[in-house]
Amino acid sequence: MASIKIVLRKNMMKKDGTTPLALRISENYKTNYKWLGQYVFEKDWDKVAGKAKRTHPNHKKLNNFLMKKLTEANDLYFDSKDESITPKQAKQKLRGPGGSKSFFTVAGERIKSKHDRGTFSVAKSELSILYNIEEFLTLKSTLPKNEIIEAIKQRRKDRVSRARKSEYSFIDGINYFKKNTTLKFRDIDQAFLERYKTFCSAYLNQKTRTISNQLIFIRTLFNIAIKAGIVASKFYPFAEEKEKIRIGSGNKIGLTTNEIERVESLQFEPQSSIWHTHNVWLIAFYFAGIRISDIVKLKWSDFKDNRLYYVMNKNEKPLSLKIPDKANVILNFYKKSQKENSGYVFPFLKDVNDKNAEDIFRKTRNATKLFNKYLKRIAKECDIDKNLSNHIARHSFGNIAGDRIHPLMLQKLYRHSDLKTTLNYQANFIHKDADDALDSVVNF
C-alpha cells in the first residue's frame, strides 16, 4: 500500500520565506509530489502531524482543506480497481478527470521519445498529424473552401522552406506542441472525431486509410493518457458503440512478368539519376521486394559468400538470400566505387554521418523521393499504366509468385512475423480460383 502524507517542500522556499505544501505519494521506492497550492512558514508547520500549527492565522481552515486532499488520495488507492496504480498515475488522477496535460503535450512527449529512439519515420508522420489537428481546430469555415485549402498548403510549404534554411527543426515542432494547451482529451468526443474525419477528407483530400491512421494515433494517445491517469476512461471516445476505426484494404497491384521484362530492357546513361533509380528498383525486386529504404542502406559488408545477409529495418528481422544472377550483373557496376561510396553499394549515403541516425534517415528519405520521381518516367517509357512506385517492387514479386511458392517460404522472404500477414498479403495476387469460378457461371 502506498504511503501518503502532506509534507513541507523546504527546498522550494519562496522569497518571502514561505514554503509550498505537497501531497507526497510513495510506493515501491517511487515517489511523486502533487502541489496543493498552499504555502506556510516552517515555524507554523507540524511535520510529525502533517498539519498547520495553531500559530498559523488560518490553521483550522487550512487543516480542513489538507484533510480533504489527504482523504481523496487515500480513497483513490482504496477504491482503485487497478491494484498496480503507480504514484505518478495517482498524482495525475488527483488532478481531475479532464487531465492536467493537454492532448498536444502528451502527443509531443510521445513523438519526442520516438525521435530519441531513432524511429524518425514514425515521429515525422505523427508530427504531421498534430499539424493537421491544429489546422482543424483553427478552421474558419466561413471562408471559401479553395482559399482554406491553399492557405493550408502554403503553411506546409513555409515549414519545409524554413527547415531547408535551418530556421526550423523537427525538435522545434515537437517543443511547439508540448507547450500547446489548446486541446484537452475530454474535448475529443465522437462528434469531434466525425468533424475531423470530414475535415481530412474535404480540406486535406485524404483517403480512408490515411484518416484511419490518424484515428489510430489519437486512440493510442488516449490509451497512454488513461493508463497514466491523465484522463478518466469515461472520456474514451472509442469504447463500445462509439467511434469505430475501420481499416480498409485497397487493391495491391504489381507488375506482370512481361512488364518486368520491359523495365529490365531499358538502357540509361550510366551514373545518371534515372540509371541509379532503375538499378535500385530492380535490386529490390530481385531480392523478393526488399524495401527501397533498406536497399539504399546496403553496404558491401552485407554480402558474404555470394549471399546477402540482410536485417529489415522495419522489424529488425534477419534474412540470408543468395544473390540472383540478374542482381549480380547490377551489383558489379558498383563494385569499383566501394571506396568512393564509403562502403555503401549505392552512392546516396556516401557523404552521410554514420553516427548520426537522423542524417541517415533524412538522406534516405531524399533518395526515395528522387526514385519516385524517375519511376514515373520509367513507367511511361515502358508503356506501363500502373503507378510504378518504390513499394510496387514488393507487390510485383508477390504478383508473380502468386500461389506458386509455399506460404511459409513467402513468409520468410517477406520477413513477416505472422503467417496470417503473409496469407492476407498474398491474397491480393491469387486470382485463379475466383477467375475459374466466374468462368464456370458466365461461360456456360
HELIX and SHEET records of a PDB file:
HELIX    1   1 LYS A   10  MET A   12  5                                   3    
HELIX    2   2 GLU A   42  ASP A   44  5                                   3    
HELIX    3   3 HIS A   59  ASP A   79  1                                  21    
HELIX    4   4 PRO A   87  LEU A   94  1                                   8    
HELIX    5   5 PHE A  103  ASP A  116  1                                  14    
HELIX    6   6 PHE A  120  LEU A  137  1                                  18    
HELIX    7   7 LYS A  145  ARG A  164  1                                  20    
HELIX    8   8 PHE A  170  LYS A  178  1                                   9    
HELIX    9   9 PHE A  185  ASP A  187  5                                   3    
HELIX   10  10 GLN A  190  ALA A  202  1                                  13    
HELIX   11  11 THR A  208  LYS A  227  1                                  20    
HELIX   12  12 SER A  233  PHE A  235  5                                   3    
HELIX   13  13 THR A  257  GLU A  264  1                                   8    
HELIX   14  14 SER A  273  TYR A  286  1                                  14    
HELIX   15  15 ILE A  292  VAL A  296  1                                   5    
HELIX   16  16 TRP A  300  ASP A  302  5                                   3    
HELIX   17  17 ASP A  325  TYR A  334  1                                  10    
HELIX   18  18 LYS A  335  SER A  337  5                                   3    
HELIX   19  19 PRO A  347  LEU A  349  5                                   3    
HELIX   20  20 ALA A  357  GLU A  381  1                                  25    
HELIX   21  21 ILE A  392  ALA A  401  1                                  10    
HELIX   22  22 PRO A  407  TYR A  414  1                                   8    
HELIX   23  23 LEU A  419  GLN A  426  1                                   8    
HELIX   24  24 LYS A  432  VAL A  442  1                                  11    
SHEET    1   A 3 SER A   3  LEU A   8  0                                        
SHEET    2   A 3 THR A  19  GLU A  27 -1                                        
SHEET    3   A 3 LYS A  30  VAL A  40 -1                                        
SHEET    1   B 2 TRP A  45  ASP A  46  0                                        
SHEET    2   B 2 LYS A  51  ALA A  52 -1                                        
SHEET    1   C 3 PHE A 303  LYS A 304  0                                        
SHEET    2   C 3 ARG A 307  VAL A 311 -1                                        
SHEET    3   C 3 PRO A 318  LYS A 322 -1                                        
END                                                                             
